């Protein structure tokens, strides 16, 4: 499979999970996704090495020992886009202030792609950042993200005043539906993270620069985005779905079961909490007969299973809190996907790389989440 086919299959898997399709073999899907990601990484690495070798030869670093025929000169080279190896290398060389090192193909790809827009992140680099964000903050994997590039208005149902499904007499129509709705405009919030490196450090290899920026930008922006999503969920939860434990520093089986019972109109439910909260309050929990109710899980990204819900570590929830619900009920609109810009401080001889994104979201059903606060005093 090539990279395009791998990406297409990964998208199919993600769509199946997002839509909550029944009967999915999660073990098989996890194994397939892991294999596909490894294949994609290997293909990208090979393509990068090939391109770097081509660039070295084009710049005169290599010497052809035998030339049995006259080389063919391409007067109309194929223009590569944002997902090409040529554009990726050109983008990073431009960030590093080493544009003079671009090959003819790389410069053509860069000029063509950035002719009418700010230089977008190369596709592979953007995917790496989002992959890391999702791994560091599991709630980012579960919510529904739209990359519209514009302001989005969604309708949030708060109640069905009339017309809910019910038993009716034969040949009798149900009441006309009358919903209580609220229009929510997702106009976005700004998220920013910058890193500074010295002029000397800037001379690192292109691959090292990419790895450094991906790690730093994903860590900073991922934390900010996850914090915003958790705050959005909390602000949208129905008042009745916010509960505090009766005892200080302890969660009972009954309180947890009651919290699950407050959820409505949900599909796949997860429990989000910090590692401290999970291992202090949930792992040792027992039911009324003294039997453990926590079940360890071998699924990636899950610490265990509790009352049928996957337990996931999410630092943005904060210690002493349990956030339970269906992540797909959160809609998040990315108006500006993650981008990186660069500036130079000639006084301190530093290069500033700034990551930026703009987005906002909403919880579309106030009963889709519940929160338990563990009393501290």
URVEN-V372329 format. One line per field, one symbol per residue. burial: b if it has 9 or more other C-alpha atoms within 8 Angstrom, else e. Layout:
burial: ???
//
This chain:
burial: eebeebeeebeebeebebeeeeeeeeeebeeebeebbeebeebbeebbeebeeebbbbeeeeeeeeeeeeeeeeeeeeebbbbbbbbbbbbbbbbbebbeebbebbbbbbebbbeeeeebbbbebbebbbebbbeebbbbebbbeebbeebbeebbbbebbbbeeeeeeeeeeeeebebbbeebebbbeebbbbeebbbeebeeebeebbeeebbbbbbbbbbbbbbbbbebbeebbbeebbbebeebebbebebbbebbebbeebebbbbbbbbebbbebbebbbbeeeebbbeeeeeeebbbbbeebbbbbbbbbbbbbbbbbbbbbbbbbbbbbbbbebeebeeebbbbbbbbbbbbbbbbbbbbbbbbbbbee
//
